[in-house]
């Protein structure tokens, strides 16, 4: 489990309907919600464990969570799937198979390497006023890039990447994070993706190493057909992460960018992050600050501090505190308290409650649960 913690912080049949219940029938509605969630989770868990059993028996080298290599082609397949349910807040409950991602990697031992991640979002969804359907499903190209290895310390990457700000955005896959909800600071003040050119690698410093990346984005020209803001119009940034010892890593981010909706305004964002792990305990944090060249005062601080502690067996307690400036000028803050269960390393079930102050717009109160698997 310690190795999983280190991976996490080194680098998100049939038809059923639950009718809306009037106030006097809330208990019945919540019973139906619980029954629906339990059925969905048992089904997904059964399928996942069946795959795990099959993987134990096969002699072809496949292991759940590590993907599958196609012969001697250099092509490796992997991915993850996730489902979530939320309720108890001011909005009706909802169930969603929200992620089905396929990773394709090509590496034949040469200097040139390829990676892509294709995702189906909202594959199946249901809600308090909605039967199960897949009409909201949409395909999304999450990542697509080529790497050229110049030497042991430098690689050149061209394509679409996850913006290297902090930890959470680049970890990305839901089975590798500890909560069903994402901290506000990890995607609110900047674009999740960048499309362009990156130089990245590692530089040895004494007995440890400095991981670095320098990137230039020109998304408005290279990826004009985007659907969910915020998007970079263009950007230039860097991220550094230094390994102090086997347990502790610290990072620094900076990016100068313009957003698609306001290309004439330059934004400047700086961030600090750290990740500490020891045996089965973990603490990590990110803080970002953004200002811009506009005459109006639009500066913003956002951040979080999260801790993970073992309870018993494969159960873990997770707690997080978040704070964030908002366009409304109200200072928001919230707390998340939950449990994560990992019966096997690639599979995680999470349940948590989130409550805060002035948080309705960016991260409303509610009960959240998810099940995800790395395959």
Helices and strands as residue ranges (DSSP letters): H 2-10, G 23-25, H 26-57, E 68-69, E 75-87, E 94-106, E 112-127, E 130-133, E 138-151, E 154-162, H 168-171, G 174-176, G 184-186, E 193-205, E 208-217, H 219-222, E 232-243, E 248-259, E 262-278, E 281-292, E 300-312, E 315-324, E 332-344, E 347-357, H 360-363, E 366-374
